[in-house]
Amino acid sequence: MDDLISRLSELRSQYSCFDEKERKVYHTLSEAIEALKEQRTGEWILSFDGYENTWVCSECGEEYVLYDGVISEQHYCPNCGSRMENGGEDD
């Protein structure tokens, strides 16, 4: 992630902001860099309530039961947007 941020920062430095198009590119790159810096990461935690397997987001605590699909296909929490590190594979 840090490598991506540094590459975007380097690309951003190439825009001198002299014209409108360059200002827009500079602004877009700046927003992307800030969003990446703020990106939360979490992991899926397997919980069993006695009836069914439930996956819990470690960041927001929201619980999910998957009836169709596997948790490893869920790379982001639909509730808080955290990027999932393990994708449920460690559980």
C-alpha positions as CSV (number, residue, x, y, z in Angstrom):
1,M,0.0,0.0,0.0
2,D,2.8,2.4,0.9
3,D,4.4,1.7,-2.5
4,L,1.2,2.6,-4.3
5,I,0.9,5.9,-2.3
6,S,4.5,6.8,-3.1
7,R,4.0,6.1,-6.8
8,L,0.8,8.2,-6.8
9,S,2.6,11.0,-5.0
10,E,5.5,10.9,-7.5
11,L,3.0,11.0,-10.4
12,R,1.2,13.9,-8.8
13,S,4.5,15.9,-8.5
14,Q,4.7,15.8,-12.3
15,Y,1.7,18.1,-12.6
16,S,2.5,21.7,-12.2
17,C,-1.1,22.9,-12.0
18,F,-0.7,25.5,-14.8
19,D,-3.8,24.7,-16.7
20,E,-7.3,23.4,-15.8
21,K,-6.7,19.9,-17.0
22,E,-3.5,19.6,-14.9
23,R,-5.3,21.0,-11.8
24,K,-8.0,18.4,-12.2
25,V,-5.5,15.6,-12.5
26,Y,-3.6,16.9,-9.5
27,H,-6.8,17.2,-7.4
28,T,-7.9,13.6,-8.4
29,L,-4.5,12.2,-7.5
30,S,-4.5,14.0,-4.2
31,E,-8.0,12.6,-3.3
32,A,-6.8,9.1,-4.3
33,I,-3.7,9.4,-2.1
34,E,-5.8,10.6,0.9
35,A,-8.4,7.8,0.4
36,L,-5.6,5.2,0.4
37,K,-4.1,6.6,3.5
38,E,-7.4,6.4,5.3
39,Q,-8.4,2.9,4.1
40,R,-9.2,0.7,7.0
41,T,-8.4,-3.0,7.0
42,G,-10.0,-5.7,9.0
43,E,-10.6,-9.4,8.8
44,W,-13.5,-11.8,8.8
45,I,-14.0,-13.6,12.1
46,L,-15.9,-16.8,12.1
47,S,-18.6,-17.1,14.8
48,F,-21.0,-19.9,15.4
49,D,-24.3,-19.1,17.2
50,G,-25.4,-22.8,17.6
51,Y,-27.5,-22.7,14.4
52,E,-25.4,-21.3,11.6
53,N,-21.9,-19.9,10.8
54,T,-21.7,-16.1,11.0
55,W,-18.9,-14.0,9.8
56,V,-18.1,-10.8,11.8
57,C,-16.2,-7.8,10.5
58,S,-13.4,-7.1,13.0
59,E,-13.7,-3.3,12.3
60,C,-17.4,-2.6,12.7
61,G,-18.7,-5.8,14.3
62,E,-21.4,-6.3,11.7
63,E,-22.5,-9.9,11.3
64,Y,-23.1,-11.7,8.0
65,V,-24.5,-15.0,7.1
66,L,-23.7,-16.2,3.6
67,Y,-26.4,-18.3,2.0
68,D,-24.9,-18.3,-1.5
69,G,-21.2,-17.8,-2.0
70,V,-18.1,-18.0,0.2
71,I,-16.6,-15.4,2.5
72,S,-13.3,-15.3,0.6
73,E,-15.1,-13.6,-2.3
74,Q,-16.0,-10.7,0.0
75,H,-12.9,-8.5,-0.1
76,Y,-14.6,-5.5,1.6
77,C,-17.1,-5.2,4.4
78,P,-20.4,-4.0,2.9
79,N,-21.2,-2.1,6.1
80,C,-18.0,0.0,6.8
81,G,-16.0,-0.6,3.6
82,S,-12.9,-2.0,5.4
83,R,-10.7,-4.1,3.1
84,M,-10.5,-7.7,4.5
85,E,-7.0,-9.0,4.9
86,N,-7.8,-12.7,5.3
87,G,-10.9,-13.1,3.3
88,G,-12.0,-15.8,5.8
89,E,-9.2,-18.1,4.8
90,D,-7.6,-18.4,8.2
91,D,-10.7,-19.5,9.9
